[in-house]
């Protein structure tokens, strides 16, 4: 059985900072970064009674993750982080499982195409198609499928929701964003001692994803989109992380457009701390709150 979370945020920050400096060093190729991140993935554990089922979704590999009962009436399309150049089903399996436990939903994690091999809008096209397929072929009503993501996946979740609303007249019941990267073109990120992110990796990944396109395209940078009509949205972000000012700006834009938005600022935690939910109690509590928010908007109870 996985150990009970027991690291304090302070100890976790001390341990994680050099690890992420090594894993996300700009001196590595994107292919090497991906391999290193996958090798580190087993450091995060799965909750008891997790069931991981490999599936195909919109022509891409995916995983359907449940905890406890495997038959579920609600679903979450989860889009992983990794700056659009990294991250995988493996790196986010533990986070997704903790989200499944808290939400009582089946969490579908999509292995969307990555840059630089597949620049924008490949990831957005994959996410859009995946959501539509959950409706058309997997038996879920729109009202029972939320969207969530972290970091680049958070930006992608926002962009996907914008596209569903604008192109298809579909409004998911809820949107959950963990430290979302909503403006990859921004070059005014603050000089902070971020536990996870470094500017060299962030900026090079942003350029690889854009591949010479328009940096103000709202599908690439949802901070430039009109957020009118977005569903109730929960955003969690660490106050000491590099994306904090950008996230606050995005939350303010949503609020000004009349979107029901809850911004949770976390002084103890770091960029996408729920990745360490199996190790740090405060990170576990954060993803639990995140899952409850989505669960309640989908009208179900965990169990």
Backbone torsions as a table, in degrees:
resi	resn	phi	psi	omega
1	UNK	NA	137.3	178.5
2	UNK	-58.8	148.8	-179.7
3	UNK	-68.4	154.1	174.1
4	UNK	-68.4	137.2	178.6
5	UNK	-54.4	131.7	-174.2
6	UNK	-144.7	-6.8	178.7
7	UNK	-77.6	138.0	174.3
8	UNK	-76.4	155.9	176.5
9	UNK	-54.8	-38.2	-179.0
10	UNK	-63.7	-47.8	179.7
11	UNK	-64.8	-39.9	179.7
12	UNK	-62.9	-42.8	178.7
13	UNK	-60.4	-43.1	-179.9
14	UNK	-62.1	-39.7	-178.1
15	UNK	-76.5	-36.5	-172.5
16	UNK	-79.2	-33.7	-174.1
17	UNK	-56.9	-52.1	179.4
18	UNK	-67.2	-30.7	178.3
19	UNK	-63.0	-48.3	-178.8
20	UNK	-72.4	-30.5	174.3
21	UNK	-59.3	-39.7	179.9
22	UNK	-74.2	-44.6	-175.7
23	UNK	-67.9	-37.2	-173.1
24	UNK	-108.4	29.2	178.2
25	UNK	-67.8	133.1	178.3
26	UNK	-63.1	-13.6	-179.9
27	UNK	-74.1	-18.0	177.2
28	UNK	-83.0	149.5	169.2
29	UNK	-69.0	161.1	178.3
30	UNK	-61.8	-36.9	179.1
31	UNK	-62.8	-40.7	178.3
32	UNK	-67.9	-41.2	177.1
33	UNK	-57.5	-42.3	-179.6
34	UNK	-61.8	-44.4	180.0
35	UNK	-63.4	-41.9	-179.4
36	UNK	-65.3	-41.9	178.8
37	UNK	-63.1	-40.9	178.3
38	UNK	-65.8	-37.0	177.8
39	UNK	-64.6	-32.3	-179.8
40	UNK	-82.1	-14.1	-173.6
41	UNK	-56.4	-38.6	-178.6
42	UNK	-64.3	-7.7	175.6
43	UNK	-65.4	-22.0	176.3
44	UNK	-97.9	135.5	-175.3
45	UNK	-101.9	163.9	178.0
46	UNK	-99.0	145.2	174.3
47	UNK	-62.7	157.4	176.1
48	UNK	-58.6	142.9	177.2
49	UNK	69.2	23.2	173.6
50	UNK	-74.1	135.9	174.7
51	UNK	-120.4	120.1	179.4
52	UNK	-111.3	118.8	-178.7
53	UNK	-117.5	113.9	175.5
54	UNK	-66.5	134.8	179.4
55	UNK	-141.7	174.9	168.0
56	UNK	-107.2	141.5	179.8
57	UNK	-142.4	116.2	-179.5
58	UNK	55.3	38.9	178.3
59	UNK	78.4	7.1	-179.3
60	UNK	-120.8	151.9	171.7
61	UNK	-62.7	147.5	178.9
62	UNK	-155.4	169.7	173.0
63	UNK	-129.4	138.5	172.9
64	UNK	-103.7	116.7	-172.8
65	UNK	-117.0	127.4	174.4
66	UNK	-131.4	159.5	174.5
67	UNK	-128.9	122.3	-173.8
68	UNK	87.0	-132.8	-179.4
69	UNK	-58.1	135.9	-177.2
70	UNK	-88.9	-22.6	176.8
71	UNK	-84.7	120.9	-176.7
72	UNK	-132.9	145.7	-179.4
73	UNK	-95.9	-6.4	178.7
74	UNK	-127.0	158.9	-176.7
75	UNK	-142.9	154.5	172.3
76	UNK	-126.3	122.7	170.2
77	UNK	-82.9	115.1	-176.3
78	UNK	-109.4	129.8	-177.6
79	UNK	-113.9	116.3	-171.9
80	UNK	-75.6	155.7	173.7
81	UNK	-84.2	-179.1	-178.4
82	UNK	135.7	20.1	174.7
83	UNK	63.0	24.4	-180.0
84	UNK	67.9	-1.6	179.3
85	UNK	-116.4	-9.2	-177.5
86	UNK	-149.4	-167.7	-173.8
87	UNK	83.5	155.6	-174.0
88	UNK	-162.5	179.6	173.2
89	UNK	-60.3	-37.8	-177.8
90	UNK	-67.7	-44.2	-174.3
91	UNK	-66.7	-25.6	-174.3
92	UNK	-114.3	12.0	-178.2
93	UNK	-64.6	-42.7	-178.9
94	UNK	-66.2	-46.9	177.9
95	UNK	-57.4	-46.3	-178.6
96	UNK	-62.8	-37.1	179.3
97	UNK	-67.5	-41.6	175.9
98	UNK	-64.0	-35.2	176.0
99	UNK	-67.0	-39.6	177.4
100	UNK	-62.5	-40.6	179.5
101	UNK	-63.9	-42.0	-176.4
102	UNK	-75.1	-33.1	-173.7
103	UNK	-92.3	-20.3	-174.7
104	UNK	71.3	14.3	-177.8
105	UNK	-106.7	164.7	166.3
106	UNK	-83.0	123.9	-179.1
107	UNK	-99.8	121.1	179.2
108	UNK	-101.9	112.0	179.4
109	UNK	-98.4	124.1	-173.9
110	UNK	-99.8	130.9	173.9
111	UNK	-89.5	74.2	-178.2
112	UNK	-71.5	160.5	-177.1
113	UNK	-69.0	144.7	-174.7
114	UNK	-111.1	151.8	170.6
115	UNK	-83.3	159.5	4.5
116	UNK	-83.4	-8.2	-179.4
117	UNK	-62.6	-35.3	-176.7
118	UNK	-133.7	84.5	-177.8
119	UNK	-73.2	177.0	177.0
120	UNK	-51.6	135.8	11.0
121	UNK	-103.4	28.7	-175.0
122	UNK	-56.5	-47.9	-178.6
123	UNK	-62.4	-42.0	-179.9
124	UNK	-65.9	-41.5	177.6
125	UNK	-61.5	-41.1	179.3
126	UNK	-63.7	-44.8	-177.7
127	UNK	-66.5	-42.0	177.1
128	UNK	-59.1	-48.4	-178.8
129	UNK	-64.2	-36.3	-179.7
130	UNK	-64.4	-45.1	180.0
131	UNK	-62.4	-45.7	-179.1
132	UNK	-62.5	-34.7	178.8
133	UNK	-71.1	-33.5	175.3
134	UNK	-60.3	-33.6	178.6
135	UNK	-77.1	-46.7	-170.3
136	UNK	-80.7	-29.3	-171.8
137	UNK	-124.3	-12.0	-176.5
138	UNK	-110.9	5.1	170.5
139	UNK	80.3	14.4	179.5
140	UNK	-96.7	141.0	170.1
141	UNK	-77.7	151.6	177.1
142	UNK	-55.1	-38.3	-177.2
143	UNK	-66.3	-9.4	-177.9
144	UNK	-114.1	11.5	-179.8
145	UNK	-123.0	105.8	175.2
146	UNK	-88.0	166.1	175.9
147	UNK	-122.6	139.1	178.5
148	UNK	-148.3	161.0	177.1
149	UNK	-174.9	168.2	-179.3
150	UNK	-127.1	144.8	175.4
151	UNK	55.0	-121.8	175.8
152	UNK	-59.1	-37.7	176.5
153	UNK	-65.0	-27.3	174.1
154	UNK	-69.6	-43.7	174.4
155	UNK	-61.5	-40.2	178.8
156	UNK	-66.4	-38.2	176.8
157	UNK	-62.2	-42.2	178.0
158	UNK	-65.0	-46.2	-179.4
159	UNK	-62.9	-38.7	178.6
160	UNK	-64.6	-42.0	179.3
161	UNK	-64.6	-43.2	175.1
162	UNK	-55.1	-46.0	-177.2
163	UNK	-66.4	-40.5	178.1
164	UNK	-61.4	-42.2	179.1
165	UNK	-66.9	-47.9	-172.5
166	UNK	-75.6	-40.1	-174.6
167	UNK	-92.4	-30.3	-171.1
168	UNK	-119.6	-5.5	-177.0
169	UNK	64.8	27.6	-178.3
170	UNK	-107.7	127.3	177.2
171	UNK	-119.6	107.3	175.5
172	UNK	-58.4	157.7	-177.2
173	UNK	-71.7	-20.3	-177.1
174	UNK	-163.0	154.9	177.8
175	UNK	-130.0	126.0	179.5
176	UNK	-119.0	126.0	-174.3
177	UNK	-127.5	124.4	175.3
178	UNK	-105.2	113.3	179.0
179	UNK	44.7	55.5	-171.7
180	UNK	-69.4	140.2	176.0
181	UNK	-93.4	94.0	-172.4
182	UNK	-99.1	-6.6	178.1
183	UNK	-142.3	77.4	-177.9
184	UNK	-62.4	-21.8	-178.4
185	UNK	-79.5	-13.4	-177.5
186	UNK	-63.4	135.1	177.8
187	UNK	-119.7	23.4	179.0
188	UNK	-114.0	30.0	177.6
189	UNK	-62.5	141.2	-174.9
190	UNK	-70.0	154.9	176.3
191	UNK	-85.3	88.7	179.4
192	UNK	-123.9	158.7	179.9
193	UNK	-85.7	67.8	-176.1
194	UNK	-62.9	134.9	-179.7
195	UNK	-65.0	-35.8	-171.6
196	UNK	-108.8	-50.9	-168.3
197	UNK	-87.4	150.0	167.8
198	UNK	-136.0	148.8	-172.2
199	UNK	-64.5	-36.7	-179.9
200	UNK	-57.5	-46.4	180.0
201	UNK	-69.5	-44.5	-177.9
202	UNK	-61.7	-49.1	-175.4
203	UNK	-69.0	-40.1	179.4
204	UNK	-67.1	-35.9	178.5
205	UNK	-68.4	-40.3	178.7
206	UNK	-60.4	-41.1	179.5
207	UNK	-68.4	-37.8	179.1
208	UNK	-65.1	-39.0	-179.5
209	UNK	-70.7	-39.6	-177.7
210	UNK	-73.6	-40.9	176.8
211	UNK	53.0	45.0	175.5
212	UNK	83.7	6.9	179.5
213	UNK	-79.0	-167.1	-178.5
214	UNK	-84.3	115.5	-177.5
215	UNK	-69.5	-12.1	177.9
216	UNK	-99.4	4.5	175.9
217	UNK	-59.8	123.1	-176.2
218	UNK	-64.8	-19.4	175.2
219	UNK	-73.2	-29.0	176.5
220	UNK	-84.0	-43.3	-176.9
221	UNK	-127.5	88.5	-174.5
222	UNK	-62.3	-10.7	175.3
223	UNK	-64.0	-19.8	178.9
224	UNK	-92.6	0.2	-179.2
225	UNK	-84.6	157.5	171.5
226	UNK	-81.0	112.6	-174.0
227	UNK	-82.4	3.2	-179.9
228	UNK	-55.4	129.5	177.8
229	UNK	93.8	-1.7	177.0
230	UNK	-68.0	152.1	-179.9
231	UNK	-76.0	173.5	173.0
232	UNK	-50.9	133.4	-170.5
233	UNK	-129.3	131.9	172.1
234	UNK	-109.9	130.1	177.0
235	UNK	-123.9	126.5	172.9
236	UNK	-113.1	137.9	-179.9
237	UNK	-154.0	144.0	174.3
238	UNK	-78.5	140.4	-176.6
239	UNK	-75.2	-17.1	-178.3
240	UNK	-103.4	10.8	-177.7
241	UNK	-96.5	161.7	-173.3
242	UNK	-62.5	-32.0	-176.8
243	UNK	-86.4	-2.4	-172.6
244	UNK	-55.9	-49.5	179.9
245	UNK	-61.7	-40.0	179.7
246	UNK	-64.5	-40.7	179.5
247	UNK	-65.4	-42.5	177.6
248	UNK	-61.6	-40.4	179.0
249	UNK	-62.7	-41.9	179.3
250	UNK	-65.5	-43.1	178.6
251	UNK	-60.9	-40.7	178.6
252	UNK	-64.8	-36.6	178.3
253	UNK	-66.0	-41.4	177.3
254	UNK	-62.7	-45.0	-178.0
255	UNK	-63.1	-39.9	179.4
256	UNK	-65.4	-25.6	179.5
257	UNK	-88.6	4.2	177.9
258	UNK	87.2	10.9	177.4
259	UNK	-76.6	138.7	174.6
260	UNK	-75.1	103.4	-175.0
261	UNK	-124.6	136.0	175.1
262	UNK	-115.7	115.1	178.2
263	UNK	-103.6	119.1	179.0
264	UNK	-109.8	113.1	-179.9
265	UNK	-99.9	128.8	-168.5
266	UNK	-116.9	98.2	-177.9
267	UNK	-67.2	-24.5	-177.6
268	UNK	-86.3	-20.1	-168.9
269	UNK	-107.0	176.7	-171.0
270	UNK	-127.4	-174.4	-177.0
271	UNK	-59.6	117.1	-179.8
272	UNK	51.0	53.0	178.8
273	UNK	-59.0	-28.8	178.4
274	UNK	-59.3	-12.7	170.8
275	UNK	-59.0	-25.9	179.5
276	UNK	-103.8	28.6	-177.9
277	UNK	-61.3	-27.9	-179.9
278	UNK	-79.3	-7.1	-175.2
279	UNK	-117.8	-28.6	-171.7
280	UNK	-123.7	118.0	-176.6
281	UNK	-55.7	-39.5	-178.8
282	UNK	-66.8	-33.8	175.9
283	UNK	-69.6	-38.5	176.3
284	UNK	-63.1	-40.6	178.7
285	UNK	-65.3	-36.4	-179.8
286	UNK	-64.6	-46.4	-178.9
287	UNK	-71.8	-27.6	174.8
288	UNK	-64.7	-46.8	177.4
289	UNK	-61.5	-39.7	178.9
290	UNK	-60.3	-46.6	-179.9
291	UNK	-66.6	-38.2	178.9
292	UNK	-63.8	-40.3	177.3
293	UNK	-57.7	-48.9	-179.3
294	UNK	-66.6	-42.8	178.7
295	UNK	-56.6	-46.9	-176.2
296	UNK	-66.8	-32.8	178.6
297	UNK	-75.0	-22.7	175.6
298	UNK	-90.8	-1.9	173.9
299	UNK	72.5	31.7	179.8
300	UNK	-126.3	171.0	173.6
301	UNK	-121.4	143.5	177.4
302	UNK	-67.7	151.6	176.7
303	UNK	158.4	NA	NA
